[in-house]
Amino acid sequence: MFRAFLFVAACLVSQIVWAGSYSLNGNQRWIALASRQDLNQAIGIAQTFSWRLSGVRVMQSANGWYAVVAGPHDGTDIRPVRQKLLSTGAAPKDMALSKGDAYIAEVWTKKAPDYLFSGEYEGGEKPASFSFRDLNLTLSRVRSKDNEDYDPIFSASRNGKILFQVQIEELNREEPRSDVIALRLDPAIASPQFVFTAFTGGAHCCTETRFITQVGEAWRVVEGEILDSDGYWFEDIDGDGTYEILSADNSFYYAYASYAESRAPIRIHVLRDGVLLDVSNDPKYESLRRQKIHAMEFEMANNSELANSNGFLAAWVATKALVGELDDAWARMMGTYNSSSDWPLSECMVEVDAKGMCPPGKEIALSYPSALRKHLEKSGYVQTAAKPAASPVPTLKISPAPPTSAFSLPP
């Protein structure tokens, strides 16, 4: 399954990747997009271009500044590059082409996760079977509870003995496609973890995720959130050899604007001892949060409409709050937000019913600042009382594996 996200965060590379001359010959040129003295600013800006141009990276210049570049580009005419960027958003007014004579080192580039294993199942009666180390892995389908459609199922066995079976229930798809990857998520557990995902379908939704890890002699599964698009992505933010689990805070989608106009802050989780912990507020990840802020502020500087976009501003204010800059962000937001927006904002004054509906007459309208403030407090971006830095997500129990003969494909 294609794993991408509009705002892909990348890990900070503290050491120089390679030192040497980056001067180009002939008609080849680097596309110079921005230059900054602060590395986090440069990385944040680079992230905004990583899905729009190829070869995006941060170079250190001989004068100590950091250049955000893409390429190499064949040709000495900047106009085709500018047109390409304008077709997908804004283009920096001062972008230019450079031979790169002053670049002495590459200090950041987008790094793909180093999966230890990946496998896909495209649906159909025939399962997808794989070998990984001493395990036999299978992705397939089983009948849903309604016996009309199918759910995806992932199983692992060793020497003919089934270790676990994990079913994403009630997916109810005629052809439930799924995938699984293996990577290191828990530094205290020698064996890697599995991430099992399936897509529910729909224009913007949704990916269901299960994390499977061994704790002692037992296997445990943790149910992730149901997330927009491709769901979680993985980065080794702190460089310890294991991956953090990143996601977009889906509560911001449609909250203040349409999906297309909405943005979402990044949430960070880690898997520890079979428990998924939210560590988004942990100070050790401040560099990542500041990169996100710099990325959004660079976008605003190149697209003035974003400063009036309630969907964009909500994510920016939330991210600023995580680095202790709520007051600054709030004051700036109050001076630019769209007070005439007709997007409905309200609050139910009593408990909603079983269907999530507010009883008649118990719903009141809210202003954008009031709605945003309540959202930030409820979601933990603004601390109203002492709260633990990490909130656990309950671990699901894995039912005992049935005998090997009981595991068979449906007719």
Buried (B, 14 or more C-beta within 10 A) or exposed (E): BEBEBEBBBBBBBEEEEEEEEBEBEEEBBBBBBBBBEEBBBBBBBBBBBBBBBEBBBBBBBEEEBBBBBBBBBEEEEBEEBBEEBEEEEBBBEEBEBBBBEBBBBBBBBBEEBEBBBBBEBEBEEEBBEBEBEEBBBBBBBBEBEEEEBBBBBBBBBEEEEBBBBBBBEEBBBEEBBBBBBBBBBBEEBEBBBBBBBBBBEEEEBBBBBBBBBBBEEEBBBBBBBEBBBBBBBBBBBBEEEBBBBBBBBBBBBBBBBEEEBBBBBBBBBBBBEBBBBBBBBBEEBBBBBBBBBBBBBBBBBBBEEBBBBBBBBBBBBBBBBBBEBBEEBBEBBEEBBBEEBEBEBEEBEEEEEEEEEBEEEEBEEBEBBEBBBBBBBEBBBBEEEEEEEBBEBEBBEBEEBEEEEEBEEEE
